[in-house]
């Protein structure tokens, strides 16, 4: 078995093991998992498993300082760039815990998210009809809510024992739900290795136990993240001229966000679009760069694509005129500002394919900042509020 295949198997075996707060798993656990996957390191020329692992110094980090024992622990540190499968398996490892940029951590994220979902007001937290136990929308919501709270600067509270922030979610009685963290006792031993805070619970102030913890430690309690300073930012002004577009960014840079059929209509005679979009990530990017270079020399194709975009924007603005809720507010982290989402139906006026992010300019009018897939659009919009929309609906978003 070559090294690439061995590394794939190591990562696959790692994905079934609960990592500690620093992302390490014990070599003993890894060895047992490899055996379950029918791998014998001795048949590949190694006397010990640790000898094999030492052959992957750039992909695997080895430590003997992890608790609870002094036995070796390992952590996958770098995926092999040529393999989409390896990247996928790494995501399976990472989903075990949710890291808030080194500040705090949620262990066993799947269980914690399920508990949060159960106490929060009923809402769909996965895409499509099939229930996804990983709750990807909720995980992204928590992570980016934390990032916004950090930007605001004064929305997270802590003392010597606890830290807390408002998740922005409410229970069935519309009581705010808080993320309550406890101080990590290992943090003072080695601040470079351990998160300062570990999630203890999600709970409202009315909870019998955690309500007392909140009341005894924080007064007043923290407030939720704020994304807009004026109600005007929540609505699209249909009296303005249609948004201006940047061909290079919206059409060329984001070519992979358009529907396959749309790309086939415009550039399919030059490239095998379906094949390219089915490639692993790294190989796909190489081919997409070739398409981008091609489009920069093909003004007529870009103009045709832009004209179709403008037609769909015109329909979107008419929809907003009929129902103001068609334009959905979102917080655009790239510019640290509020923007709006407009639905673009490129192939069939009755089916939305992508969303256009538009921002109001200081001198008036709107500019199209970028396009998003419907998954990206929903994730971004959910930060501000649950979309009350007839076109951006989690259950109807099918992931490729």
C-alpha positions as CSV (number, residue, x, y, z in Angstrom):
1,X,0.0,0.0,0.0
2,X,1.5,3.4,-1.0
3,X,1.8,6.3,1.4
4,X,-1.2,8.2,0.0
5,X,-3.5,5.3,0.6
6,X,-2.1,4.7,4.0
7,X,-2.8,8.4,4.9
8,X,-6.3,8.1,3.6
9,X,-6.9,5.1,5.8
10,X,-5.4,6.8,8.9
11,X,-7.7,9.8,8.4
12,X,-10.7,7.5,7.8
13,X,-9.9,5.6,11.0
14,X,-9.4,8.9,12.9
15,X,-12.8,10.2,12.0
16,X,-14.5,7.6,14.2
17,X,-12.6,8.7,17.4
18,X,-13.6,11.5,19.8
19,X,-10.7,13.9,19.9
20,X,-9.7,15.9,23.0
21,X,-10.1,19.7,23.2
22,X,-6.8,20.2,21.3
23,X,-7.9,17.9,18.4
24,X,-5.6,15.0,19.5
25,X,-6.5,11.3,19.6
26,X,-4.5,8.6,21.3
27,X,-2.2,6.3,19.3
28,X,-3.8,3.3,21.1
29,X,-7.3,4.3,19.9
30,X,-6.0,5.0,16.4
31,X,-4.3,1.5,16.3
32,X,-7.6,-0.2,17.3
33,X,-9.5,1.7,14.7
34,X,-7.0,0.8,12.0
35,X,-7.3,-2.9,12.9
36,X,-11.1,-2.6,12.5
37,X,-10.4,-1.2,9.0
38,X,-8.3,-4.3,8.3
39,X,-4.9,-2.5,8.3
40,X,-1.8,-4.2,9.7
41,X,1.2,-1.8,9.9
42,X,3.7,-4.7,10.3
43,X,2.8,-5.9,6.8
44,X,3.9,-2.5,5.5
45,X,7.4,-2.7,6.9
46,X,6.8,-1.1,10.3
47,X,7.6,-2.6,13.7
48,X,5.5,-0.1,15.6
49,X,2.5,2.1,14.7
50,X,4.4,5.2,16.0
51,X,7.2,4.5,13.4
52,X,4.6,4.6,10.6
53,X,3.1,7.8,12.0
54,X,6.6,9.4,12.1
55,X,6.7,9.0,8.3
56,X,4.0,11.6,8.0
57,X,5.6,14.5,9.7
58,X,3.9,17.2,7.6
59,X,0.4,15.7,7.9
60,X,0.4,14.3,11.4
61,X,1.5,16.0,14.6
62,X,2.7,13.7,17.5
63,X,2.5,14.8,21.1
64,X,3.3,13.1,24.4
65,X,2.0,15.9,26.6
66,X,-1.7,15.4,26.2
67,X,-3.9,14.4,29.2
68,X,-5.0,12.0,30.6
69,X,-1.8,10.0,30.0
70,X,1.7,10.4,28.8
71,X,1.2,7.9,25.9
72,X,1.6,9.4,22.4
73,X,-1.3,11.4,20.9
74,X,-1.6,12.4,17.3
75,X,-3.5,15.1,15.3
76,X,-4.1,15.4,11.6
77,X,-2.6,18.7,10.7
78,X,-2.6,18.9,6.9
79,X,-4.7,17.3,4.2
80,X,-3.2,16.0,1.0
81,X,-4.1,18.6,-1.5
82,X,-4.6,16.3,-4.4
83,X,-7.4,14.3,-2.7
84,X,-10.9,15.5,-2.2
85,X,-11.6,12.3,-0.2
86,X,-9.0,13.2,2.4
87,X,-10.4,16.7,2.8
88,X,-13.9,15.2,3.4
89,X,-12.6,12.8,6.0
90,X,-10.8,15.7,7.8
91,X,-14.1,17.5,8.0
92,X,-15.6,14.4,9.7
93,X,-12.8,14.7,12.3
94,X,-13.4,18.4,12.9
95,X,-17.1,18.1,13.2
96,X,-16.6,16.4,16.6
97,X,-15.9,19.8,18.3
98,X,-16.6,23.4,17.4
99,X,-13.7,25.8,18.0
100,X,-14.5,29.5,18.5
101,X,-11.1,30.8,17.2
102,X,-9.2,29.5,20.2
103,X,-11.3,31.4,22.7
104,X,-13.7,28.6,23.6
105,X,-14.8,25.2,22.4
106,X,-17.9,23.0,22.3
107,X,-17.1,19.3,22.7
108,X,-19.2,16.7,21.0
109,X,-20.8,19.4,18.9
110,X,-23.4,17.0,17.4
111,X,-25.0,16.3,20.8
112,X,-24.8,19.9,21.9
113,X,-26.5,21.2,18.7
114,X,-29.2,18.6,19.1
115,X,-29.9,19.8,22.6
116,X,-30.0,23.4,21.5
117,X,-32.4,22.6,18.6
118,X,-34.7,20.8,21.1
119,X,-35.1,23.8,23.4
120,X,-35.2,26.5,20.7
121,X,-38.2,27.7,18.8
122,X,-38.9,25.1,16.1
123,X,-36.9,25.7,12.9
124,X,-35.3,23.7,10.2
125,X,-31.5,23.6,10.6
126,X,-30.5,21.4,7.7
127,X,-30.9,21.6,3.9
128,X,-33.4,19.6,1.9
129,X,-36.1,17.1,2.8
130,X,-33.7,14.6,4.6
131,X,-32.9,15.2,8.2
132,X,-29.1,15.9,8.7
133,X,-28.1,15.0,12.2
134,X,-25.1,17.4,11.9
135,X,-27.4,20.5,11.7
136,X,-25.0,22.4,9.4
137,X,-27.1,25.6,9.4
138,X,-27.2,25.8,13.2
139,X,-23.4,25.1,13.5
140,X,-22.6,27.9,11.0
141,X,-25.1,30.2,12.8
142,X,-23.3,29.8,16.1
143,X,-19.9,30.2,14.7
144,X,-20.7,33.5,12.8
145,X,-22.8,34.8,15.7
146,X,-19.7,34.5,17.9
147,X,-17.6,36.3,15.2
148,X,-20.1,39.1,15.1
149,X,-20.2,39.4,18.9
150,X,-16.5,39.7,19.0
151,X,-16.6,42.5,16.4
152,X,-19.1,44.4,18.5
153,X,-16.7,44.2,21.4
154,X,-18.9,44.4,24.4
155,X,-21.5,41.7,23.9
156,X,-19.8,38.8,25.7
157,X,-19.5,38.7,29.5
158,X,-17.2,36.6,31.7
159,X,-15.8,36.4,35.2
160,X,-13.4,34.0,36.9
161,X,-15.7,31.1,36.6
162,X,-18.1,31.6,33.7
163,X,-18.4,33.2,30.3
164,X,-21.8,33.8,28.5
165,X,-23.2,35.1,25.3
166,X,-26.7,35.5,23.9
167,X,-27.1,33.0,21.0
168,X,-29.9,35.2,19.4
169,X,-32.2,32.2,19.6
170,X,-35.3,31.9,21.8
171,X,-37.2,29.0,23.3
172,X,-40.9,28.3,22.8
173,X,-41.8,31.0,25.3
174,X,-39.5,33.5,23.5
175,X,-37.0,33.6,26.3
176,X,-33.4,34.3,25.1
177,X,-31.1,31.2,25.0
178,X,-27.6,31.7,26.3
179,X,-24.4,29.9,25.6
180,X,-22.8,29.3,29.0
181,X,-19.1,28.4,29.3
182,X,-17.1,27.3,32.3
183,X,-13.4,28.2,32.9
184,X,-11.1,25.5,31.6
185,X,-8.9,24.4,34.6
186,X,-6.1,23.4,32.2
187,X,-5.9,26.9,30.6
188,X,-3.7,28.4,33.3
189,X,-1.3,25.4,33.0
190,X,-0.5,26.1,29.3
191,X,-2.4,28.9,27.6
192,X,-0.9,28.0,24.3
193,X,-2.5,24.6,24.2
194,X,-5.9,24.9,25.8
195,X,-9.1,27.0,25.2
196,X,-9.9,29.2,28.1
197,X,-13.6,28.4,28.0
198,X,-15.6,25.1,27.5
199,X,-19.3,25.1,26.8
200,X,-21.4,23.8,29.7
201,X,-24.9,24.3,28.4
202,X,-27.3,26.2,26.3
203,X,-30.1,27.5,28.5
204,X,-32.6,30.3,29.1
205,X,-32.6,32.5,32.2
206,X,-35.7,30.6,33.3
207,X,-33.8,27.3,33.6
208,X,-34.0,26.0,37.1
209,X,-30.2,25.3,37.4
210,X,-28.5,27.5,34.8
211,X,-30.8,30.4,35.5
212,X,-29.3,30.6,39.0
213,X,-25.8,30.5,37.6
214,X,-26.6,33.3,35.2
215,X,-28.3,35.4,37.9
216,X,-25.5,34.9,40.4
217,X,-22.8,35.9,38.0
218,X,-24.1,38.4,35.4
219,X,-26.3,41.5,35.8
220,X,-27.4,42.6,33.3
221,X,-27.2,39.6,31.0
222,X,-25.5,40.1,27.6
223,X,-27.6,41.2,24.6
224,X,-27.9,39.5,21.2
225,X,-25.7,40.5,18.2
226,X,-26.9,43.5,16.3
227,X,-26.5,43.7,12.5
228,X,-28.2,46.9,11.4
229,X,-28.4,50.5,12.7
230,X,-31.4,51.6,10.7
231,X,-34.7,49.9,9.6
232,X,-34.0,51.4,6.1
233,X,-31.1,48.8,5.8
234,X,-33.7,46.0,5.9
235,X,-35.6,47.1,2.8
236,X,-34.8,47.5,-0.9
237,X,-35.7,50.9,-2.5
238,X,-37.4,50.0,-5.8
239,X,-37.3,53.7,-6.8
240,X,-33.5,53.4,-7.4
241,X,-31.9,52.4,-10.7
242,X,-31.1,48.7,-11.2
243,X,-27.9,47.6,-9.5
244,X,-24.7,48.0,-11.3
245,X,-22.6,44.8,-11.8
246,X,-18.9,44.0,-11.9
247,X,-18.4,41.5,-14.8
248,X,-15.0,40.4,-13.6
249,X,-16.0,39.6,-10.0
250,X,-19.6,38.4,-10.4
251,X,-19.4,36.5,-13.7
252,X,-15.7,35.5,-14.0
253,X,-14.5,35.1,-10.4
254,X,-17.6,33.3,-9.3
255,X,-18.2,31.2,-12.4
256,X,-18.6,28.0,-10.4
257,X,-21.7,29.4,-8.5
258,X,-23.8,29.5,-11.6
259,X,-26.2,26.6,-12.5
260,X,-24.6,24.0,-14.8
261,X,-27.3,24.4,-17.4
262,X,-26.7,28.2,-17.5
263,X,-22.9,27.6,-18.0
264,X,-23.6,25.0,-20.7
265,X,-25.8,27.4,-22.6
266,X,-23.0,30.1,-22.7
267,X,-19.7,28.3,-22.7
268,X,-20.5,24.6,-23.0
269,X,-19.2,24.4,-26.5
270,X,-15.7,25.3,-25.3
271,X,-15.5,23.2,-22.0
272,X,-17.1,20.1,-20.6
273,X,-18.8,21.9,-17.7
274,X,-20.4,18.9,-16.0
275,X,-17.1,17.0,-16.0
276,X,-15.2,20.0,-14.6
277,X,-17.7,20.6,-11.8
278,X,-17.6,17.0,-10.8
279,X,-13.8,16.9,-10.3
280,X,-12.2,16.9,-6.8
281,X,-11.6,20.4,-5.4
282,X,-8.0,21.0,-6.4
283,X,-8.4,19.6,-9.9
284,X,-11.6,21.6,-10.4
285,X,-10.0,24.9,-9.4
286,X,-7.3,24.3,-12.1
287,X,-9.9,23.8,-14.8
288,X,-12.0,26.8,-13.5
289,X,-9.0,29.0,-13.8
290,X,-8.7,28.0,-17.4
291,X,-12.4,29.0,-17.9
292,X,-11.8,32.3,-16.2
293,X,-8.8,33.1,-18.5
294,X,-10.9,32.1,-21.5
295,X,-13.8,34.4,-20.5
296,X,-11.5,37.4,-20.0
297,X,-10.8,37.2,-23.8
298,X,-14.5,36.5,-24.8
299,X,-16.4,39.8,-24.4
300,X,-19.4,38.6,-26.4
301,X,-20.0,35.6,-24.0
302,X,-19.6,37.8,-20.9
303,X,-22.0,40.4,-22.4
304,X,-24.6,37.7,-23.1
305,X,-24.2,36.4,-19.5
306,X,-24.5,39.9,-18.1
307,X,-27.6,40.6,-20.2
308,X,-29.3,37.5,-18.8
309,X,-28.3,38.5,-15.3
310,X,-29.9,42.0,-15.9
311,X,-33.1,40.4,-17.2
312,X,-33.4,38.3,-14.0
313,X,-32.6,41.3,-11.8
314,X,-35.4,43.2,-13.5
315,X,-37.8,40.4,-12.6
316,X,-36.4,40.3,-9.0
317,X,-37.0,44.0,-8.5
318,X,-40.6,43.6,-9.8
319,X,-41.0,40.9,-7.2
320,X,-39.7,43.2,-4.5
321,X,-42.3,45.9,-5.7
322,X,-45.0,43.3,-5.2
323,X,-43.7,41.9,-1.9
324,X,-41.0,43.8,0.0
325,X,-40.0,40.6,1.8
326,X,-38.5,39.3,-1.5
327,X,-35.3,41.3,-0.7
328,X,-33.8,39.5,2.3
329,X,-31.3,41.3,4.6
330,X,-28.0,39.7,5.4
331,X,-24.8,40.8,7.1
332,X,-21.9,40.7,4.7
333,X,-18.8,39.9,6.7
334,X,-16.5,40.8,3.9
335,X,-17.5,44.5,4.1
336,X,-18.7,44.4,7.7
337,X,-22.0,45.8,6.6
338,X,-25.6,45.1,5.9
339,X,-26.6,44.1,2.4
340,X,-29.7,42.6,0.7
341,X,-30.3,39.4,-1.3
342,X,-32.2,39.4,-4.5
343,X,-33.4,36.2,-6.1
344,X,-32.1,35.5,-9.6
345,X,-33.9,33.0,-11.9
346,X,-31.6,32.4,-14.8
347,X,-33.2,29.4,-16.5
348,X,-36.8,29.5,-15.6
349,X,-38.6,32.6,-14.2
350,X,-40.4,30.3,-11.7
351,X,-37.3,28.8,-10.2
352,X,-34.6,30.8,-8.4
353,X,-31.0,29.6,-9.1
354,X,-28.7,31.9,-7.2
355,X,-28.9,35.1,-5.1
356,X,-27.3,38.5,-5.8
357,X,-25.8,40.4,-2.9
358,X,-26.6,44.1,-3.3
359,X,-25.3,47.0,-1.2
360,X,-26.6,50.6,-1.2
361,X,-24.0,53.1,-2.2
362,X,-23.4,56.3,-0.2
363,X,-24.3,58.4,-3.3
364,X,-27.5,56.5,-3.9
365,X,-28.3,53.4,-6.0
366,X,-27.2,49.8,-5.5
367,X,-24.2,47.8,-6.6
368,X,-24.1,44.0,-7.0
369,X,-21.3,42.9,-4.8
370,X,-21.3,39.1,-5.5
371,X,-23.5,36.1,-6.2
372,X,-24.1,33.3,-3.7
373,X,-25.4,29.8,-4.1
374,X,-28.7,29.3,-2.3
375,X,-26.9,27.4,0.5
376,X,-24.5,30.3,1.0
377,X,-27.4,32.8,0.8
378,X,-29.4,31.0,3.5
379,X,-26.4,30.6,5.8
380,X,-25.6,34.3,5.6
381,X,-29.3,35.5,5.9
382,X,-30.0,33.4,8.9
383,X,-27.5,35.4,11.0
384,X,-29.8,38.4,10.9
385,X,-33.1,36.6,11.2
386,X,-35.0,33.5,10.1
387,X,-35.8,34.2,6.4
388,X,-39.5,34.8,5.9
389,X,-39.3,34.2,2.2
390,X,-41.1,32.5,-0.6
391,X,-37.8,31.8,-2.4
392,X,-35.1,31.1,0.2
393,X,-36.4,28.0,2.0
394,X,-34.0,25.6,3.7
395,X,-36.1,22.5,2.9
396,X,-36.1,23.3,-0.8
397,X,-32.3,23.8,-1.1
398,X,-30.8,20.7,-2.6
399,X,-27.0,20.3,-1.9
400,X,-24.9,19.0,-4.8
